[in-house]
């Protein structure tokens, strides 16, 4: 079992916690690849997917993971929740909690919403992305993808590139990588850099061409136009020229280095098609890893043990 009750952020996870999630996900890989993709691990458990912000990849990944674990799911979106009728979040959670559910998976536009949910239920809570704060299961699938490629995480050099200030992916991935012994460099234009890189414990630079030849992993972030609130950005073409991963920059990378992206991609902005679809790309591997790592997180948080797991 994990050392935490809820999965709200990656800062609270130990290296043992992360390793347990990744190892359990690996054990579920056989389930994901066979014809009948289902195990009875969470039969009789009820999981509420409370998505108060639009999502395609994360929501579908959680729903598939729950089905493959034989859990019962209740899906609630922002437009179908009583929150839109004026009910408080606390009242909504307490009402659902009275139905004896076991877990909430919450996606929210406002940072801190999953933490607030933990204050109004005894059920377990997983943060499926809250505002600009964190997205811990995204970090787990990223780590799984990188570890599958290299066989380890310790000592790897990873550049997280792009829209750092608006990215919950960067907020969760950087601490998790550092916990596992990787070296992280944040790269982005001055208007997109984090205000306090010392909090991340990572160097920060605007010079992508300088750092890219040393990296084992180049992780390109989506430019989040919907979260910018008036932030000044160059044109798509200018951004691509200065900070996009095109074929020229990919040729500067180590031969064995890989490219990751959380999706959805702005092709021609932060990443070009010839790189996104190249042999270096692990983007579709990340999507596949999302189901595995979410199965693992839910299984472990609901009382499963990683050792002796029978798929």
N, C-alpha and C positions, 0 to 999 in steps of 0.2 A: 504494500500500500504506500501511497505518497505521504509526504510529511505535511501536506496542506489539505484542508477540507474542501476549499474552493479553488478554482483556477481563474484568478482575476488578473494576474500579471506574471511575468517571468522573473521579476526581481525576487520573489518569494520562493522560487524553486531552487533546490540544491542541485549539484551535479549528479547526485544519486537519483533524485527525482527525474531529471531529464533523461538520464540513461535508462531508467525503468520505463519511461514512456516510449522511448525509441526502441528498446528491446521488445516490449510488448507489441508495439506496432509491427515489428519484424515478424513476430509470431503469428500475427493476423494476416500476413501477406499471403499465406497459402489459402486462406479463406477467400480473400479478394480475387484470387486467380482461378478458383475452381468453378465448375458449372453451377453448383448450388451454393450461393454466396451467403450462407446464414449459419450462425451458431446460437445456441440457447443461453448464452452467457448472461444476458440481462432480461430474460423472460420474466414477465410479471412486474417489471419496473416501468414507471411512467415518467416520460421526459417531455417537458414543455419547451417548445421552440418559440421564444418571444422575440420576434424580429421587428423592432420599432424603427428600423432604417432599411431601405431596400438592399437586397443582397441576392445574388444568383449563385456564385461559386460556393461561398461559405454555407449558405442555407442548404443547398442541395447536397453538399458534402456531409453535413451533420445528419440530414434526413436519411441518406444512404447508410451512414455508419450506424444509426439507430436501428434501422431495419435489419442490417446484417447481424446485429447483436440480439435481435428478437425483442427489442424494447417496444412498448406502446408509446406512440408519439401524439402530441397535441400541438398543432401549428397555429400560432397567432401572429398576425401582422399588425402594423401600425393602424391601418384603416379599419381593421376588424376588432381592435382592442377598445375596451371602454374608456381608455385614456383619452381618446378623441372626443368622447362625450363629456369630458370634464372630470372624470374620476381620477383621483390621485393615483400615482404609481403604487404607493404603499397599499391602498385599498384594493387595487387590481391584484397585486401579488398575494395579499392575505386571503382574498376570495378564492384564487386558484389553489393556494396552499391548503385551504380547508377541504379540498378534494383529495388530499393525501397523495400529492405528486412527490416524486423522488428527486427530480433535478430540473433546473431552469437553464436553458441555453439562451443567453441574451445578446442581441445586437442592438446598439443604441447610438443615436447621433450625439448625445451628451456624454462627455467623459464622467465616469464615476457612477453611472447607472447600475452596472452589475454589483458594485459594492453596496449600493443602497438596497438592492434586492436582498442581499444576505442579511440585512438588518430586519427584514420583514418575513422571513421564512426559515424553517429548519432544514429545508431541502438544500441540496448541493447546487452551486451556481458555477457555470462556465461563462466566461467573458468571450463572446464571439466577435468582439470589436466594439470599442466605445470611443466615439469621437476621435480626437487626436491622441488618445492616451495609449492603449495597448491592444494587441490582438494575439494572445499567447498561443492559441492553437496554430496560427499561421507560422509563428516562430518554430513550433515543434515540427511542422511539416517541412519547413526550410532546413532545419538541422538534420532531419531524417534524410532528405534528398542529398545534402552535402556529405553526410557520413556514408551513405550508400555508394557515393562516387569515389571517395578517397579512402574509406575504411576507418577513418578517425576524424576528430575535430580539433584535437589539441595541436597547437602550433600553426594551423592554417591561417593565411592572410586573406581577409575578406574586406572588400570595399563595398559600402552601402552608398549608392549614388543617386542624387536627384533631389526630390522634393522632401527634404528631411524635416522641415518644420511642421508640415501638415500630416506626417506619416505615423500612424500607429504601428505600422510594420517595423519601421526603424526603432520605435520606442520599445518594442518587445524583442526584436531580433538581436540588437546590439548587446543588451545585458545577458541574453541567453548564450550567445557566442562566447562572450568573455567568461561566463561561468564555466564553459566547457574548454577553456584554454586557448581559444582562437584570438588572433590579433585583428582588431576592427579599425578601419579608417572610414570616416564620414566624408563624403565628397558632394559638394553642391554649390550652386551660385550663391553669392552673399545674401540675396533676398530670401533664400530657402534654407539657410543654415540654421542650426539650433542655437538658441541664445546661450546655453550653458553646456558646452561640450565636456567640461570637467565632470558634470553629473553623469554623463555616459562613460567617462573614463577613456575616451577615444580621441585621437587627434582628428582635426577637421581642416579641410582644405578645399579650395576652388579649382585646383589644377588636376583634372582627371588624367591628362596625358602623362603627367609626372608619376602618378602612383600606379597606373594600370599595369605596367610591365612586371611589377612585383607581386601582383595579386594571384591567389589561387582561385578565388571566387569573385566575380563582379556581379553584384546584386543591384539591378536597376529598379528604382522605385517609379510607380506611376505618378505622373504630374496630376495632382488632385485639384482640378479647376473648381470643383464644387465646394471646396473648403477654404478658398483663398481669401475671401472677404476683402477684396480690393488690393491684394498684393501685386506689386509690379512684376511682370514677367515679360521677357522678350517675345517676339513672334515664335510660332512653332518652328519655323525654319532656323531662326537664330538660336533658339534653345537647342535644337538638334545639332547644330554646328558646334556649339560650345560644350554641351553636356550629354549629347546623345551617343548611344553605342552603335556606331556604324561599322562597316567592314574595315575601314582604315584602322580604327581603334582596336577592333577585335584582333587584327593582325599584330598589334603590339603586345598582346597577352602571351603568357607562357603557353607552350603547346598543349599542356595538360589542363589548363585553366578552364573553368566552366562559367556559364552565364545563367543567372536566375532572375525571375521577375514574379511578383505576387499576382499579377493580372487584376483587372483586364488591362491589356497593353494599349498605349497610344502609339501605334506604329507610325514611324516617321517623326516622332517627337523624342521620347526618351530611348527608344530602341527602333532599329531599322529591321525590315522584314528579312533581309539576308542574314542577319545575326539571330533573330528570334527563331528562325527555322533551320539554323545551322546545326552541325554535329556538336558544337559546344553547348547548345541550349539544353537546359534541364527543366524547362517551364512546364511541359506536360508531365514530367516525372513528379514535379511538385503537386500538381493536381491529383495524381494518383496517391501520393503520400498523404494528402489531406484526409482521405477516407480512413486510411490505416491509423494515423496518429490520433484522429478524433475517436475512433473506436477504442484505442488504447487509453486515452484520457478518461473517457466516460466509464470504461470498464474498471480502471484502477480507482477512480474517485468513488465509485459505487461499491467498493469493497473487494474487487478482484485482486488476485495475486499474480504477479508477472511470472514467477517461477512455477513450473508445473502447469502452465497454461496449455490446455488441450483444445486445439482448433478443430 
